[in-house]
Amino acid sequence: CADLAGRTEVSKCKKADTDDCAASFAWKDESSGLARLCFGPEDGETKCSDTEVEGCLPPPSPPPSSPPPLTCNDLAGRTEIPDKSCRKADSGDCSSFFKWKDAASGVARLCHGPEPGSSKCSGQLVSGCALPSVPPFAPPPTPPPPSAPPPLTCSDLAGRVEINKCKKADSEACHDYYEVKDAAKHKYKLCYAEEGESKCAKTKSVTCLPTSAPTTAPTAAPTSALASPPPPSPPPSPPPCGLRIEFDRDGSEADRANDVNNLGGFPGPSPSVATSCDGALGAGVEPPTGGCPCGCGCVCSGLGPAPPGTPQQLRFAKVASLYDGSHQTEPVQVLDLILTNETEYTPWSSMRNGRLGKRLGEVSVAASTDTRFKFRFADSNDTAGTPVAVPYGFDICVFDIDTGVGGSLAESVEACNVADYFHHGGGQSGIPERHNYLCDNIKVDGYLEITTPSAGCTLVTGLREGVGSDNPATWDDIIKADGEFTCEDYDVCPSSGVSGFARGPGNRVVDVQTCATDGIEGAGLFPSSTDISPWLRGKPMRYTMPKFVCFTYAAGTSSFELTYRVGPGERAPYYGRNFFFSGASVSAQDDPPQC
């Protein structure tokens, strides 16, 4: 207990500063004096460990950096934080900031701290205050008006710079940018400033046809009015270069119809075969000898054995496009992604194998089993599936890594020989460059445990309970969707002051936060956006967003292996979980890779 003196309390030693583990401790049971003293990290570990000691008295609390009560006199000279809370103020100078709660009534929130054990500023309400003598905040200059109100024409295209999306353009110079809708058809969208909006808007597409030689300038499509003089051609965007993996590459059924769904010899559904479940086995009911036709979970009708000669694989047709920088829009090669099991494979229900909603890949794995799967790329025209080496680095991501009720059926995935890995909040080398869709403030502590079981291998284990209604179906459910919400929204408290609800079987999965208007880590809710899956809208982002990891593979890789594990189910030993995966093609949305 003598080692407790001078330490700072944390919630868990795993969350302590790894550069100074010995400066922290966590109470296991303060009333009985049982504490956990942090130390380490131990060899091979990246987080602090802990040891238990008992019979301890709590250390004296250090004095707060700026003890309340504060008064209106403390308002003088402070800078207002517009549209933000004290938690967003500079934690190195909390006492220099304030926020009006009700300026008309003289009610302000004065920032102070950080308080012991916190890294962010706190706020205290004071009333009866007058406006400070120093201007609290200089508003940004009013954006200039657009060059012409909509509808804009091809003549307004001259001199503009191409951008991926108008929402990402400089809101003070919207009229300097345009989008390419379809370069082959000469269709463009012009950005403009819209009154009352903080982001640039865009027009409907305009068709600007190229003029005859010798000039390459586009000219407006024929109209009844006299056409404007042809403007210069917009600068072409650099041709893309690299591998893009998309399970809904063209948004049609054409590619999915060529999938082979027979992983491990367990046939799965396809567009041409209607399947149904004749009834799931009851919880804890042992499957019949030899298993079921489509795994241990159910007996399927309308799903006979695969035709003779069908390879035992799950082949996703045309999910990868390879670009080499030689063409603006067309890939030089279209690839299939082929999965085979290298060790024994037992699905819970092979009816879940295939494309989840056509947006992600999905594989069912039975409880208390682990399987090493091999993934390889092959030319879409090569029925033999000869491996194709990808000449560029690429990312493969695994989603919804969590547990069942009470920590049962815990999911994990192990990858070896990877160049890097990343997730929200960082990764092996921090957030990679150009991955601006990740959020530094979304921490995975308490959601994922990342260890190194052997040299060159990374094991990611789910720690947090999850239910089916938390599952993502698209990349927009996981990342900071373009223009829909910000990373800061992840920590914004709902207006009700309550974030979360009891869910799952018997409402036994309880993750509810009570928060104040200043917000709390992970309290934010998904927006009501059409880009977000309907079942997630209005629910806490923390139920879904932190539970993924991406592995980066080096250039020249033609195949890689992932080992999926599902732990035992305490209440239903015969059960299973589903793994979701895709490529991080979003890395090319804002800044396509260049050769």
HELIX and SHEET records of a PDB file:
HELIX    1   1 ALA A    2  LEU A    4  5                                   3    
HELIX    2   2 CYS A   13  LYS A   15  5                                   3    
HELIX    3   3 CYS A   21  ALA A   23  5                                   3    
HELIX    4   4 GLU A   30  SER A   32  5                                   3    
HELIX    5   5 CYS A   72  LEU A   75  5                                   4    
HELIX    6   6 CYS A   86  LYS A   88  5                                   3    
HELIX    7   7 CYS A   94  SER A   96  5                                   3    
HELIX    8   8 ALA A  103  SER A  105  5                                   3    
HELIX    9   9 CYS A  154  LEU A  157  5                                   4    
HELIX   10  10 CYS A  166  LYS A  168  5                                   3    
HELIX   11  11 CYS A  174  ASP A  176  5                                   3    
HELIX   12  12 ALA A  183  LYS A  185  5                                   3    
HELIX   13  13 ARG A  256  ASN A  258  5                                   3    
HELIX   14  14 LEU A  263  GLY A  265  5                                   3    
HELIX   15  15 SER A  350  ARG A  352  5                                   3    
HELIX   16  16 VAL A  405  GLY A  407  5                                   3    
HELIX   17  17 GLY A  468  ASP A  470  5                                   3    
HELIX   18  18 TRP A  475  ASP A  477  5                                   3    
HELIX   19  19 CYS A  487  ASP A  491  5                                   5    
HELIX   20  20 PRO A  505  ASN A  507  5                                   3    
HELIX   21  21 PRO A  534  LEU A  536  5                                   3    
HELIX   22  22 MET A  541  TYR A  543  5                                   3    
HELIX   23  23 SER A  585  ALA A  588  5                                   4    
SHEET    1   A 4 THR A   8  GLU A   9  0                                        
SHEET    2   A 4 SER A  24  ASP A  29  1                                        
SHEET    3   A 4 LEU A  34  PHE A  39 -1                                        
SHEET    4   A 4 SER A  49  VAL A  53 -1                                        
SHEET    1   B 4 THR A  79  GLU A  80  0                                        
SHEET    2   B 4 PHE A  97  ASP A 102  1                                        
SHEET    3   B 4 VAL A 107  HIS A 112 -1                                        
SHEET    4   B 4 SER A 122  VAL A 126 -1                                        
SHEET    1   C 4 VAL A 161  GLU A 162  0                                        
SHEET    2   C 4 TYR A 177  ASP A 182  1                                        
SHEET    3   C 4 LYS A 187  TYR A 192 -1                                        
SHEET    4   C 4 ALA A 201  LYS A 202 -1                                        
SHEET    1   D 5 VAL A 161  GLU A 162  0                                        
SHEET    2   D 5 TYR A 177  ASP A 182  1                                        
SHEET    3   D 5 LYS A 187  TYR A 192 -1                                        
SHEET    4   D 5 VAL A 206  PRO A 210 -1                                        
SHEET    5   D 5 PRO A 218  ALA A 220 -1                                        
SHEET    1   E 3 CYS A 241  ILE A 245  0                                        
SHEET    2   E 3 LEU A 314  ASP A 324 -1                                        
SHEET    3   E 3 VAL A 260  ASN A 261 -1                                        
SHEET    1   F 8 CYS A 241  ILE A 245  0                                        
SHEET    2   F 8 LEU A 314  ASP A 324 -1                                        
SHEET    3   F 8 GLN A 333  ASN A 341 -1                                        
SHEET    4   F 8 THR A 369  ASP A 379 -1                                        
SHEET    5   F 8 SER A 559  VAL A 566 -1                                        
SHEET    6   F 8 GLU A 411  CYS A 416 -1                                        
SHEET    7   F 8 CYS A 457  GLY A 462 -1                                        
SHEET    8   F 8 LEU A 448  THR A 451 -1                                        
SHEET    1   G 2 SER A 276  ALA A 280  0                                        
SHEET    2   G 2 CYS A 298  SER A 301 -1                                        
SHEET    1   H 7 GLY A 354  LEU A 356  0                                        
SHEET    2   H 7 LEU A 360  ALA A 366 -1                                        
SHEET    3   H 7 GLY A 576  GLY A 583 -1                                        
SHEET    4   H 7 PHE A 394  PHE A 399 -1                                        
SHEET    5   H 7 VAL A 549  TYR A 553 -1                                        
SHEET    6   H 7 ASP A 420  HIS A 423 -1                                        
SHEET    7   H 7 GLY A 426  GLY A 427 -1                                        
SHEET    1   I 2 VAL A 498  SER A 499  0                                        
SHEET    2   I 2 GLN A 513  THR A 514 -1                                        
SHEET    1   J 2 ALA A 502  ARG A 503  0                                        
SHEET    2   J 2 VAL A 509  VAL A 510 -1                                        
END                                                                             
